[in-house]
């Protein structure tokens, strides 16, 4: 038996890549944002694969779906924060577009996985 079923999920791998990208992007933020927007973005990003891992380890589809919804919520939170970082001039246009595209892809994957669990 595999005790780490989340590692089989493509969406988990994609969301782990997103976390790394968010960490890289926020490392260039002003020092004044270290405990503000930067920290919030990192926590929201980490929450996505973390909830996928926890949900995949649960016994039933109903519980797993609940964690997929939480992951989707964290992704929406990150979407807002990425937009704000761009508006404040903390994030260049190309990085903004890249992160938005990755979040869109992950969101579609989360919805698809949730629908498959019905």
Secondary structure, DSSP 8 states (H G I E B T S, - for coil): --S-GGGG-HHHHHHHHHHHHHHHHHTTS-GGGTTTHHHHHHHHHHHHHHHHHHHHTSSSHHHHHHHHHHHHHHHHHHHHHHHHHHHTTSS-HHHHHHHHHHHHHHHHHHHHHHHHT-
